[in-house]
Amino acid sequence: MKGYKQALKHTVNILAAVLFGAVAFVFIAYGLVYKSLPFIDKNFITLISVSAAVLGMTVLAFIVFYVLNKQAIYRLITCALIFFAFCGAVFYTVCATGIITKINSIEALRDYIDSFGNLAVFLFILFCFLQVIVLPVPGSAAVAAGVALFGPVRCIIYSFIGIVTGSIVAFAIGRWVGYKAVKWIVGKETLDKWLEKLKGKDYLILSLMFLLPMFPDDVLCFVAGLSSMTWGYFIIMIIVTRIIAVVSTAYSVGFIPFNTWWGILIWIALLALVILAFWLVCKYSDKIDGFIKNKLKLKR
């Protein structure tokens, strides 16, 4: 009986992933059928093929990692499939209503978004909040989208509210609900790996990881809730690190291009500096972490 239940559970999980992938493809395909833009009309077959290939490979990746029992990866892929289905529904809606034909520039897009007033702002803040909790979307991508929709200043305000709120909720889940809840969200393998890395150095290492762009800071919000970090320290730290990350992303996206040699050079230099900073702090992490705890007399 137990074996039957396990087999049924596995079958349902795999069918759910296939269903989300199929729903995403149907919405995208039906949206493309309208051929609302010259680009879509000209490349219709290619766009259909690419959509089918990407979604098919995503579903296949879910099945492979599910069979291998890589919880963190297949749960992340599940979130991605749900997100694809949502985006597909939005794409179908803007094509079916003809909205997509009215948006032929960034300025037109912003004017259209502004026509929704506070609803558009609320939805973007909600998106940034969910991006931390459940959506497999990097914070930098959400901020970049916000810059296109609202401009850098308004994007900084809105995304900061959503991301910081989401970070505090994630910390609360780790602190109040505990290990099992966080394990289900991020996966046992991922959680145990980060807890081991942070043992005894949670204040310094976590603060640094939130500040530097190469780490999964959304996952680390849950991990921080399981660490010795206090509520007061976390809130101050997350406000400071998130505002630095949001502001730097919002303005770098607009001012440092990816399509010029000097822009690429700047990005490479910035990445090198980030890696160097992390290496230096990790090398002296014991001394610095001890200094911070002694000076601030931090206790759980």
VMD Tcl script that draws the C-alpha trace (Angstrom):
set ca {
  {0.00 0.00 0.00}
  {2.82 2.35 0.87}
  {4.51 1.65 -2.46}
  {1.27 2.39 -4.29}
  {0.91 5.77 -2.54}
  {4.51 6.67 -3.36}
  {4.02 5.74 -7.01}
  {0.79 7.78 -7.13}
  {2.55 10.76 -5.55}
  {5.38 10.63 -8.08}
  {2.94 10.31 -10.97}
  {0.88 13.29 -9.81}
  {3.99 15.46 -9.37}
  {5.30 14.67 -12.84}
  {1.86 15.14 -14.44}
  {1.54 18.51 -12.67}
  {4.84 19.66 -14.18}
  {3.75 18.48 -17.63}
  {0.41 20.28 -17.17}
  {2.02 23.60 -16.25}
  {4.36 23.31 -19.24}
  {1.45 22.51 -21.55}
  {-0.64 25.41 -20.19}
  {2.26 27.81 -20.71}
  {2.75 26.62 -24.30}
  {-0.97 26.85 -25.15}
  {-1.20 30.43 -23.90}
  {1.97 31.45 -25.75}
  {0.90 29.70 -28.96}
  {-2.57 31.23 -28.94}
  {-1.02 34.63 -28.24}
  {1.36 34.24 -31.18}
  {-1.53 33.23 -33.48}
  {-2.81 36.82 -33.34}
  {0.45 37.94 -35.02}
  {-0.05 41.34 -33.44}
  {3.42 42.62 -34.35}
  {5.36 42.45 -37.63}
  {8.18 40.64 -35.79}
  {5.77 37.91 -34.66}
  {4.21 37.60 -38.11}
  {7.63 37.27 -39.75}
  {9.04 34.77 -37.25}
  {5.87 32.92 -36.26}
  {7.14 29.37 -36.91}
  {10.47 30.08 -35.22}
  {8.80 31.54 -32.12}
  {6.43 28.58 -31.84}
  {9.35 26.14 -32.21}
  {11.54 27.93 -29.67}
  {8.67 28.12 -27.15}
  {7.96 24.40 -27.53}
  {11.67 23.52 -27.24}
  {12.29 25.67 -24.14}
  {9.18 24.44 -22.31}
  {9.80 20.84 -23.36}
  {13.38 20.95 -22.11}
  {12.23 22.55 -18.85}
  {9.68 19.78 -18.26}
  {12.29 17.15 -19.18}
  {14.76 18.75 -16.74}
  {12.10 18.56 -14.01}
  {11.57 14.84 -14.66}
  {15.31 14.11 -14.66}
  {16.02 15.97 -11.41}
  {12.85 14.56 -9.83}
  {14.01 11.03 -10.58}
  {17.46 11.92 -9.18}
  {15.70 13.36 -6.09}
  {17.43 16.74 -6.37}
  {14.75 18.56 -4.37}
  {16.14 22.08 -4.54}
  {16.50 21.91 -8.33}
  {13.20 20.29 -9.27}
  {11.26 22.56 -6.91}
  {12.94 25.55 -8.48}
  {11.97 24.22 -11.91}
  {8.39 23.77 -10.66}
  {8.30 27.46 -9.70}
  {9.73 28.30 -13.13}
  {6.98 26.34 -14.91}
  {4.29 28.08 -12.85}
  {5.90 31.42 -13.68}
  {6.02 30.52 -17.40}
  {2.31 29.65 -17.29}
  {1.56 33.00 -15.66}
  {3.66 34.90 -18.21}
  {1.99 32.93 -21.02}
  {-1.45 33.97 -19.75}
  {-0.34 37.61 -19.59}
  {1.12 37.41 -23.11}
  {-2.09 35.89 -24.48}
  {-4.13 38.63 -22.80}
  {-2.10 41.52 -24.23}
  {-2.22 39.93 -27.70}
  {-5.94 39.06 -27.63}
  {-6.94 42.53 -26.42}
  {-4.64 44.30 -28.89}
  {-2.73 46.03 -26.10}
  {0.59 44.82 -27.52}
  {0.08 46.87 -30.70}
  {-0.16 50.07 -28.66}
  {3.22 49.54 -27.02}
  {5.92 50.28 -29.57}
  {8.46 52.01 -27.32}
  {9.56 52.27 -23.69}
  {7.74 55.60 -23.40}
  {4.51 54.06 -24.73}
  {4.87 51.16 -22.32}
  {5.33 53.52 -19.37}
  {2.34 55.62 -20.44}
  {0.20 52.49 -20.63}
  {1.37 51.25 -17.23}
  {0.69 54.70 -15.73}
  {-2.89 54.53 -17.03}
  {-3.57 51.78 -14.46}
  {-2.53 54.10 -11.63}
  {-1.98 52.53 -8.22}
  {-2.99 49.05 -9.45}
  {0.14 48.80 -11.59}
  {2.28 49.91 -8.65}
  {0.64 47.37 -6.33}
  {1.11 44.52 -8.81}
  {4.79 45.34 -9.31}
  {5.41 45.51 -5.55}
  {3.57 42.19 -5.17}
  {5.73 40.69 -7.93}
  {8.92 41.82 -6.13}
  {7.57 40.37 -2.86}
  {6.77 37.00 -4.47}
  {10.10 37.02 -6.27}
  {11.79 36.64 -2.87}
  {9.36 34.04 -1.48}
  {8.46 31.73 -4.37}
  {9.32 32.98 -7.86}
  {12.57 31.77 -9.49}
  {13.37 35.27 -10.74}
  {16.63 37.03 -9.70}
  {16.10 40.32 -7.89}
  {18.27 42.10 -10.44}
  {15.93 40.95 -13.25}
  {12.89 42.28 -11.36}
  {14.63 45.63 -10.84}
  {15.67 45.81 -14.50}
  {12.04 45.23 -15.53}
  {10.95 47.90 -13.07}
  {13.34 50.42 -14.62}
  {11.72 49.81 -18.01}
  {8.22 50.17 -16.56}
  {8.59 53.06 -14.13}
  {12.01 54.63 -14.61}
  {14.90 54.27 -12.12}
  {13.64 56.47 -9.25}
  {10.14 55.01 -8.97}
  {11.50 51.51 -9.59}
  {13.91 51.87 -6.66}
  {11.08 52.83 -4.31}
  {8.62 50.16 -5.44}
  {11.07 47.27 -5.75}
  {12.69 48.15 -2.42}
  {9.32 47.93 -0.64}
  {8.48 44.57 -2.21}
  {11.92 42.98 -1.85}
  {12.50 44.09 1.75}
  {9.00 42.99 2.80}
  {9.55 39.62 1.14}
  {12.96 39.27 2.81}
  {11.49 39.92 6.27}
  {8.69 37.39 5.67}
  {11.26 34.81 4.51}
  {13.33 35.44 7.66}
  {10.18 35.06 9.78}
  {9.39 31.72 8.14}
  {12.86 30.48 9.02}
  {12.70 31.85 12.58}
  {9.12 30.94 13.56}
  {8.19 27.94 11.44}
  {11.61 26.37 11.49}
  {13.84 23.95 9.64}
  {11.15 21.77 8.06}
  {9.36 24.69 6.38}
  {12.58 26.16 5.00}
  {13.73 22.68 3.88}
  {10.51 22.28 1.88}
  {10.94 25.69 0.23}
  {14.64 25.57 -0.68}
  {15.41 21.85 -0.46}
  {17.26 19.87 2.25}
  {20.49 19.62 0.29}
  {20.70 23.37 -0.38}
  {19.69 24.31 3.17}
  {22.15 21.97 4.88}
  {24.96 23.17 2.61}
  {24.41 26.82 3.52}
  {23.91 26.15 7.23}
  {27.23 24.30 7.29}
  {29.02 27.14 5.49}
  {27.59 29.76 7.84}
  {28.18 27.95 11.11}
  {29.79 30.40 13.55}
  {30.10 33.18 10.94}
  {26.48 34.00 10.21}
  {26.66 37.74 10.92}
  {29.62 38.53 8.71}
  {29.18 35.99 5.92}
  {25.43 36.51 5.55}
  {25.83 40.29 5.47}
  {28.48 39.98 2.79}
  {26.45 37.53 0.72}
  {23.45 39.85 0.76}
  {25.65 42.71 -0.41}
  {27.41 40.85 -3.21}
  {25.43 39.95 -6.35}
  {26.74 36.42 -6.90}
  {24.85 34.72 -4.06}
  {21.22 33.46 -3.80}
  {20.21 36.15 -1.31}
  {16.52 35.20 -1.49}
  {17.33 31.68 -0.27}
  {19.67 33.14 2.33}
  {16.77 35.10 3.88}
  {15.25 31.76 4.92}
  {18.64 30.49 6.07}
  {19.21 33.66 8.14}
  {16.04 32.86 10.09}
  {17.66 29.61 11.22}
  {20.94 31.28 12.18}
  {21.90 33.12 15.36}
  {21.19 36.48 13.70}
  {18.86 38.72 15.72}
  {15.73 40.36 14.34}
  {17.17 43.85 14.84}
  {20.42 43.08 13.07}
  {18.66 41.36 10.17}
  {16.24 44.21 9.55}
  {18.99 46.85 9.58}
  {21.28 44.68 7.47}
  {18.60 43.82 4.90}
  {17.56 47.46 4.53}
  {21.14 48.60 3.97}
  {22.18 45.77 1.63}
  {18.96 45.76 -0.39}
  {18.97 49.52 -0.98}
  {22.58 49.31 -2.18}
  {21.73 46.39 -4.49}
  {18.52 47.97 -5.84}
  {20.05 51.40 -6.48}
  {23.21 50.01 -8.10}
  {21.18 47.67 -10.33}
  {18.64 50.33 -11.32}
  {21.27 52.81 -12.41}
  {23.88 50.41 -13.79}
  {21.33 48.85 -16.16}
  {20.73 52.24 -17.74}
  {24.28 53.61 -17.71}
  {26.57 50.64 -18.30}
  {25.70 49.01 -21.67}
  {26.21 45.34 -22.53}
  {26.63 45.94 -26.25}
  {29.88 47.95 -26.26}
  {33.44 46.84 -25.58}
  {33.94 49.40 -22.82}
  {30.62 48.47 -21.17}
  {31.60 44.79 -21.11}
  {35.01 45.77 -19.71}
  {33.37 47.69 -16.88}
  {31.12 44.74 -16.02}
  {34.12 42.39 -16.01}
  {36.04 44.79 -13.75}
  {33.12 45.08 -11.34}
  {32.78 41.30 -11.20}
  {36.51 40.96 -10.52}
  {36.27 43.49 -7.67}
  {33.32 41.63 -6.16}
  {35.22 38.32 -6.27}
  {38.34 39.94 -4.78}
  {36.33 41.55 -1.98}
  {34.68 38.27 -1.12}
  {38.00 36.40 -1.12}
  {39.62 38.96 1.19}
  {36.75 38.96 3.67}
  {36.52 35.17 3.69}
  {40.27 34.94 4.34}
  {39.95 37.09 7.46}
  {36.38 36.09 8.30}
  {37.13 34.70 11.78}
  {38.81 37.91 12.95}
  {36.26 40.23 11.40}
  {33.26 38.19 12.61}
  {34.69 38.07 16.14}
  {35.35 41.82 16.06}
  {31.76 42.58 14.98}
  {30.22 40.35 17.64}
  {32.47 41.67 20.42}
  {31.94 45.33 19.56}
  {28.19 45.08 19.09}
  {27.77 42.40 21.79}
  {25.31 40.53 19.59}
  {23.26 37.81 21.13}
  {20.40 35.76 19.83}
}
mol new
graphics top color blue
foreach p $ca { graphics top sphere $p radius 0.5 }
foreach p [lrange $ca 0 end-1] q [lrange $ca 1 end] { graphics top cylinder $p $q radius 0.2 }
display resetview
